[in-house]
């Protein structure tokens, strides 16, 4: 039925390897749409753990 996917050790957000792969720039097409969330500075700041910058980037 369902199996829990493996998660990298010490992963802050408990993302699976698959989630890391699809959110990575390494797997992104060369010409990303401007609406691609991987380009959002607030998302990147949050991923880096900078909550203050992430919040200020949204406004």
DRENPAVO-216096 format. One record per residue: residue in three letters; x, y, z of N, C-alpha, C, CB in turn. Coordinates in steps of 0.2 Angstrom, whole numbers, padded with zeros to 4 digits, always signed. Glycine has a CB too. Example, Ala and Ser with C-alpha at 12.3 -4.5 7.8 and 13.67 -1.06 7.14 Angstrom:
BEGIN
ALA+0066-0028+0039+0062-0022+0039+0066-0016+0039+0057-0022+0045SER+0064-0011+0035+0068-0005+0036+0064+0000+0039+0070-0003+0029
//
This chain:
BEGIN
UNK+0004-0006+0000+0000+0000+0000+0004+0006+0000-0005+0000+0006UNK+0005+0010+0006+0009+0016+0006+0016+0015+0010+0005+0022+0009UNK+0021+0017+0008+0027+0017+0012+0030+0024+0013+0033+0012+0008UNK+0033+0025+0018+0036+0032+0020+0042+0032+0016+0037+0033+0027UNK+0043+0038+0012+0049+0039+0008+0055+0041+0013+0048+0044+0003UNK+0061+0039+0011+0067+0041+0014+0068+0049+0015+0073+0038+0011UNK+0070+0051+0020+0071+0058+0021+0079+0059+0023+0067+0061+0027UNK+0082+0064+0020+0089+0065+0022+0090+0066+0030+0092+0071+0018UNK+0095+0063+0032+0097+0064+0039+0098+0072+0041+0103+0060+0041UNK+0095+0074+0047+0095+0081+0049+0092+0086+0045+0103+0082+0050UNK+0087+0084+0041+0084+0088+0036+0079+0093+0040+0080+0085+0031UNK+0080+0099+0040+0076+0104+0044+0069+0103+0043+0078+0111+0043UNK+0067+0102+0037+0059+0102+0036+0057+0095+0034+0058+0106+0029UNK+0061+0090+0035+0059+0083+0034+0056+0082+0027+0053+0081+0039UNK+0059+0085+0022+0057+0084+0015+0060+0078+0013+0059+0090+0011UNK+0057+0074+0009+0060+0068+0006+0065+0070+0000+0054+0064+0003UNK+0068+0065-0002+0073+0066-0007+0070+0069-0013+0077+0060-0009UNK+0064+0066-0015+0060+0068-0021+0058+0076-0020+0054+0064-0021UNK+0056+0078-0014+0054+0085-0013+0060+0090-0014+0051+0086-0006UNK+0066+0087-0012+0072+0091-0013+0074+0092-0020+0078+0088-0009UNK+0073+0086-0024+0075+0086-0031+0070+0091-0035+0074+0079-0033UNK+0064+0091-0034+0059+0095-0038+0060+0102-0036+0052+0093-0037UNK+0062+0104-0030+0063+0111-0028+0070+0114-0029+0062+0112-0020UNK+0074+0110-0032+0081+0111-0033+0082+0115-0040+0086+0105-0033UNK+0086+0120-0040+0088+0123-0047+0092+0118-0051+0092+0129-0045UNK+0095+0113-0049+0098+0108-0053+0094+0105-0058+0102+0103-0048UNK+0087+0104-0056+0083+0100-0060+0078+0105-0064+0078+0095-0055UNK+0079+0111-0063+0074+0116-0066+0076+0117-0073+0075+0123-0062UNK+0071+0118-0078+0073+0120-0084+0077+0126-0085+0066+0121-0089UNK+0081+0127-0090+0085+0133-0091+0082+0140-0091+0090+0132-0097UNK+0076+0140-0094+0072+0146-0094+0066+0145-0090+0070+0148-0102UNK+0066+0148-0084+0061+0147-0079+0056+0153-0081+0063+0147-0072UNK+0049+0151-0079+0044+0156-0080+0045+0161-0074+0037+0153-0080UNK+0043+0167-0075+0044+0172-0069+0040+0170-0063+0042+0179-0072UNK+0035+0166-0064+0030+0164-0059+0033+0158-0055+0023+0163-0062UNK+0038+0155-0057+0041+0149-0054+0043+0151-0047+0047+0146-0058UNK+0040+0147-0042+0041+0149-0035+0048+0148-0033+0037+0145-0031UNK+0052+0144-0037+0060+0144-0035+0063+0150-0036+0063+0138-0039UNK+0060+0155-0039+0063+0162-0040+0061+0167-0035+0062+0164-0047UNK+0057+0165-0031+0054+0170-0026+0059+0171-0020+0048+0168-0023UNK+0061+0177-0019+0066+0178-0014+0064+0177-0007+0069+0186-0014UNK+0057+0177-0005+0055+0176+0001+0055+0168+0002+0047+0178+0002UNK+0054+0164-0003+0054+0157-0002+0061+0155+0000+0052+0153-0008UNK+0066+0158-0004+0073+0156-0003+0076+0158+0004+0077+0160-0009UNK+0074+0164+0006+0076+0167+0013+0073+0162+0018+0073+0174+0014UNK+0067+0160+0017+0064+0155+0022+0068+0148+0022+0056+0154+0020UNK+0069+0146+0016+0073+0140+0016+0080+0140+0019+0074+0138+0009UNK+0083+0146+0019+0089+0148+0022+0089+0149+0030+0093+0153+0019UNK+0082+0149+0032+0081+0150+0039+0081+0158+0041+0086+0147+0043UNK+0080+0162+0037+0080+0169+0038+0073+0172+0038+0084+0174+0033UNK+0069+0171+0044+0062+0172+0044+0061+0180+0043+0059+0170+0051UNK+0065+0184+0046+0064+0191+0046+0064+0193+0038+0070+0195+0050UNK+0070+0191+0035+0070+0193+0028+0065+0190+0024+0077+0191+0025UNK+0063+0184+0025+0057+0181+0021+0051+0185+0022+0056+0174+0024UNK+0049+0187+0028+0043+0191+0029+0044+0198+0026+0042+0192+0037UNK+0050+0201+0026+0050+0208+0023+0050+0207+0015+0057+0211+0025UNK+0052+0202+0012+0052+0201+0005+0045+0200+0002+0056+0195+0003UNK+0040+0198+0007+0033+0198+0005+0030+0204+0004+0030+0193+0009UNK+0032+0209+0008+0029+0216+0008+0032+0221+0003+0028+0219+0014
//
